[in-house]
Amino acid sequence: MTISADTFTFVAELVRRCSAIQLPAGKEYLVETRLGALARQADFVGVDEYVGALRLLQHCAEHDRVVDALTTNETSWFRDFKSFQALIGHVVPTLLRDDPALTSIRVWSAACSTGQEPYSISMALLESAPGLAVEIIATDISQEVLRRGRSGRYSLIEINRGLPAAMLVRHFVRAGAEWELSDQIRSTVTFSQHNLLDQPPAGGAFDIIFLRNALIYFDLQTRREVLCRVRSVLRPGGFLLLGATESTLGIDDAWERVPIGGGSVYRISTADAA
């Protein structure tokens, strides 16, 4: 059974309005597959009937569940390891060189999913620069993934997705069938709901911003707007890390690319900063 064109149009617009993620034509099967379980839980015969009922409601928690279901939450520990090599081998040393009196580092992990990215950042920073105090703001649009991130607990399957064995030993304890992060690592990360279409998190400028594998889901204008907002909260001399297939090129000329090995990081260009 295939969902109707009206159903797909409504869902695509809901997702675009709430998250800026584009669902182009051809994603009907994805919508039907992801929303099928929600329809059954709500005792509807199919997705068309379920969405038809949603169309009669003002925005509510059920709409948020639809957006959550269609938001990609793919993640793993130290995902795209080149980013972490750049963090340890170039970004932090450069920040310390530029400011020898630096005693703390503030990081924004945007679109953090279930927490593997911000916790990976915390472990990398605490092990490579133990003299620095670490504060990480981890944000996502989905309350469900934030809840899981705050718990600091992960299944064996999740643990096996990229976590080095040595870090498992140093930073986790067994908790029944799961593994739980140490208080030291968890205390460095604060989880908060945030939509990249909104103003950035409050609290001051960031030294480092991880915005990886999010821009690829947005159209050009939304990418430009998000990068502009990110610039507004990155301190002078700070660094932006994007996904391996993402770039600021042709989107926001205020950034300059800094090539590092087989990858790159981004800083606000000196001309724009001036």
C-alpha positions as CSV (number, residue, x, y, z in Angstrom):
1,M,0.0,0.0,0.0
2,T,1.3,3.4,-1.0
3,I,0.5,6.7,0.9
4,S,-1.4,9.3,-1.0
5,A,0.1,12.5,-2.5
6,D,-1.8,14.6,0.0
7,T,-0.4,12.6,2.9
8,F,3.2,13.0,1.7
9,T,2.8,16.7,1.0
10,F,1.4,17.3,4.6
11,V,4.2,15.3,6.2
12,A,7.0,16.8,4.1
13,E,5.7,20.3,4.9
14,L,5.4,19.5,8.6
15,V,9.0,18.2,8.7
16,R,10.3,21.2,6.7
17,R,8.5,23.7,9.0
18,C,9.7,22.1,12.2
19,S,13.2,21.0,11.3
20,A,14.1,22.5,7.9
21,I,14.8,19.0,6.6
22,Q,13.8,18.5,3.0
23,L,11.8,15.4,2.0
24,P,11.9,15.4,-1.8
25,A,9.6,13.4,-4.0
26,G,10.7,9.8,-4.0
27,K,10.7,9.6,-0.2
28,E,7.2,8.3,0.1
29,Y,8.3,4.8,1.0
30,L,10.4,6.3,3.8
31,V,7.4,8.2,5.2
32,E,5.2,5.1,5.0
33,T,7.8,2.9,6.7
34,R,8.7,5.3,9.5
35,L,5.1,6.3,10.3
36,G,3.6,2.9,10.0
37,A,4.5,2.0,13.6
38,L,3.1,5.3,14.9
39,A,-0.2,4.7,13.0
40,R,-0.5,1.2,14.5
41,Q,0.2,2.5,18.0
42,A,-2.6,5.1,17.6
43,D,-5.0,2.3,16.4
44,F,-5.2,3.5,12.8
45,V,-5.6,1.2,9.8
46,G,-2.8,2.9,7.9
47,V,-0.6,6.0,7.5
48,D,-3.1,7.9,5.4
49,E,-5.8,7.6,8.1
50,Y,-3.3,8.5,10.8
51,V,-2.0,11.6,9.0
52,G,-5.6,12.5,8.1
53,A,-6.4,12.7,11.8
54,L,-3.2,14.8,12.5
55,R,-4.3,17.3,9.9
56,L,-7.3,18.2,11.9
57,L,-5.2,19.0,15.0
58,Q,-3.2,22.0,16.0
59,H,0.5,21.3,16.5
60,C,0.8,18.8,19.3
61,A,3.0,16.1,20.7
62,E,1.9,13.7,18.0
63,H,3.2,16.0,15.3
64,D,6.5,16.1,17.2
65,R,6.6,12.3,17.1
66,V,6.2,12.4,13.3
67,V,9.1,14.8,13.0
68,D,11.2,12.6,15.3
69,A,10.4,9.5,13.3
70,L,11.6,11.2,10.1
71,T,14.7,12.8,11.5
72,T,17.9,10.8,10.8
73,N,19.6,10.0,14.1
74,E,22.5,8.0,12.7
75,T,25.5,8.2,15.0
76,S,28.5,6.3,16.5
77,W,31.5,6.9,18.7
78,F,34.2,9.0,17.1
79,R,32.3,9.1,13.9
80,D,34.5,10.2,11.0
81,F,37.7,9.9,13.0
82,K,39.5,12.5,11.0
83,S,37.4,15.1,12.8
84,F,38.8,13.9,16.1
85,Q,42.3,13.8,14.8
86,A,41.9,17.4,13.7
87,L,40.4,18.3,17.1
88,I,43.3,16.8,19.0
89,G,46.2,17.4,16.6
90,H,45.3,20.9,15.3
91,V,42.3,22.6,16.8
92,V,43.2,22.4,20.5
93,P,46.9,23.0,20.0
94,T,46.1,26.1,17.9
95,L,43.7,27.5,20.6
96,L,46.4,27.0,23.2
97,R,49.0,28.6,21.1
98,D,46.8,31.6,20.4
99,D,45.9,32.0,24.0
100,P,48.5,30.5,26.4
101,A,46.4,31.5,29.4
102,L,43.4,29.4,28.2
103,T,42.1,27.3,31.1
104,S,38.7,26.2,29.8
105,I,37.1,25.2,26.5
106,R,33.5,25.6,25.4
107,V,32.0,23.3,22.7
108,W,28.7,23.2,20.9
109,S,27.7,19.7,19.6
110,A,24.8,20.5,17.3
111,A,22.4,17.8,16.1
112,C,24.0,15.5,18.7
113,S,21.5,12.6,18.4
114,T,21.8,10.1,21.3
115,G,25.0,11.6,22.7
116,Q,27.9,9.6,21.2
117,E,29.3,12.7,19.6
118,P,29.5,15.1,22.6
119,Y,30.7,12.2,24.8
120,S,33.4,11.4,22.3
121,I,34.4,15.0,22.3
122,S,34.6,15.0,26.0
123,M,36.8,11.9,26.2
124,A,39.1,13.2,23.5
125,L,39.5,16.6,25.2
126,L,40.0,15.2,28.7
127,E,42.6,12.7,27.6
128,S,44.5,15.0,25.2
129,A,44.3,18.2,27.2
130,P,43.8,17.2,30.9
131,G,44.6,20.7,32.2
132,L,41.6,22.2,30.4
133,A,38.1,22.5,32.0
134,V,35.5,21.2,29.4
135,E,32.0,22.4,28.9
136,I,29.9,20.9,26.1
137,I,26.4,22.0,25.1
138,A,24.8,19.2,23.2
139,T,21.6,20.0,21.3
140,D,19.1,18.2,19.1
141,I,15.5,18.8,18.0
142,S,14.3,15.4,19.3
143,Q,13.4,15.1,23.0
144,E,13.7,11.3,22.7
145,V,17.3,11.2,21.6
146,L,18.2,13.9,24.2
147,R,16.6,11.7,26.9
148,R,18.8,8.8,25.9
149,G,21.8,11.0,25.7
150,R,21.3,12.3,29.3
151,S,21.0,8.7,30.6
152,G,24.6,8.1,29.6
153,R,23.7,4.4,29.1
154,Y,24.3,2.4,25.9
155,S,23.7,-1.2,24.7
156,L,26.5,-3.5,23.7
157,I,25.6,-3.0,20.1
158,E,25.9,0.8,20.5
159,I,29.2,0.4,22.4
160,N,30.6,-1.7,19.6
161,R,30.0,1.1,17.0
162,G,33.4,2.8,17.1
163,L,34.3,3.0,20.8
164,P,37.9,2.0,21.4
165,A,38.3,-0.8,24.0
166,A,40.7,1.3,26.1
167,M,38.1,4.1,26.5
168,L,35.4,1.6,27.4
169,V,37.6,0.4,30.3
170,R,38.5,3.9,31.4
171,H,35.2,5.7,31.1
172,F,32.4,3.1,31.5
173,V,31.0,0.7,34.1
174,R,28.7,-2.2,33.5
175,A,25.0,-1.5,34.3
176,G,23.1,-4.7,33.8
177,A,22.9,-5.4,30.1
178,E,24.1,-1.8,29.3
179,W,27.3,0.3,29.8
180,E,27.1,3.5,31.7
181,L,29.5,6.5,31.3
182,S,31.4,7.8,34.3
183,D,30.2,10.8,36.2
184,Q,33.4,12.7,35.1
185,I,32.5,12.5,31.4
186,R,28.7,13.0,31.9
187,S,29.3,16.1,34.0
188,T,31.0,17.9,31.1
189,V,27.9,17.6,28.8
190,T,24.6,19.5,29.1
191,F,21.8,18.3,26.8
192,S,19.2,20.8,25.5
193,Q,16.5,20.8,22.9
194,H,17.3,23.2,20.0
195,N,16.2,23.7,16.4
196,L,18.9,24.9,14.1
197,L,16.3,27.3,12.6
198,D,16.2,29.1,15.9
199,Q,18.8,31.4,17.6
200,P,21.9,29.5,18.9
201,P,22.1,28.3,22.5
202,A,22.6,31.1,25.0
203,G,25.5,31.4,27.4
204,G,28.3,33.0,25.5
205,A,30.6,32.2,22.6
206,F,32.0,28.8,21.8
207,D,35.6,27.9,21.1
208,I,34.6,24.9,18.9
209,I,31.4,24.0,17.1
210,F,30.6,20.6,15.8
211,L,27.9,20.8,13.1
212,R,28.4,17.6,11.3
213,N,26.1,15.8,8.9
214,A,23.2,18.2,9.4
215,L,23.6,20.8,6.6
216,I,23.2,18.0,4.0
217,Y,19.5,17.8,4.8
218,F,18.9,21.5,4.2
219,D,18.3,23.6,1.1
220,L,20.9,26.2,0.1
221,Q,19.1,29.2,1.8
222,T,18.7,27.3,5.1
223,R,22.4,26.2,5.1
224,R,23.3,29.9,4.6
225,E,21.1,31.0,7.5
226,V,22.4,28.2,9.8
227,L,26.0,29.0,9.1
228,C,25.3,32.7,9.7
229,R,23.8,31.9,13.1
230,V,26.8,29.6,13.9
231,R,29.2,32.5,13.1
232,S,27.4,34.7,15.6
233,V,28.4,32.4,18.6
234,L,31.8,31.3,17.5
235,R,34.5,33.3,19.3
236,P,37.2,35.0,17.3
237,G,39.8,32.4,16.4
238,G,37.4,29.5,17.1
239,F,36.8,26.5,14.9
240,L,33.9,24.9,13.1
241,L,33.9,21.2,12.2
242,L,31.5,19.9,9.5
243,G,30.8,16.5,8.1
244,A,33.2,14.9,5.7
245,T,30.9,15.7,2.7
246,E,30.0,19.2,3.8
247,S,31.6,22.5,3.1
248,T,30.9,26.3,3.5
249,L,32.1,26.8,-0.1
250,G,29.5,28.6,-2.2
251,I,27.2,28.9,0.8
252,D,28.8,31.5,3.2
253,D,32.0,33.3,2.1
254,A,32.7,34.5,5.6
255,W,34.4,31.2,6.4
256,E,37.8,30.1,5.4
257,R,38.8,26.5,5.0
258,V,41.8,25.2,6.9
259,P,43.1,21.9,5.3
260,I,44.3,19.3,7.8
261,G,45.6,16.0,6.4
262,G,42.8,14.5,4.4
263,G,40.1,16.7,5.9
264,S,39.5,20.3,6.9
265,V,38.1,22.6,9.6
266,Y,36.7,26.1,9.2
267,R,37.4,29.5,10.8
268,I,35.8,32.9,10.3
269,S,37.9,34.6,7.6
270,T,40.2,37.3,8.9
271,A,38.6,39.8,6.5
272,D,35.2,39.1,7.9
273,A,36.4,39.1,11.5
274,A,38.0,42.5,10.9
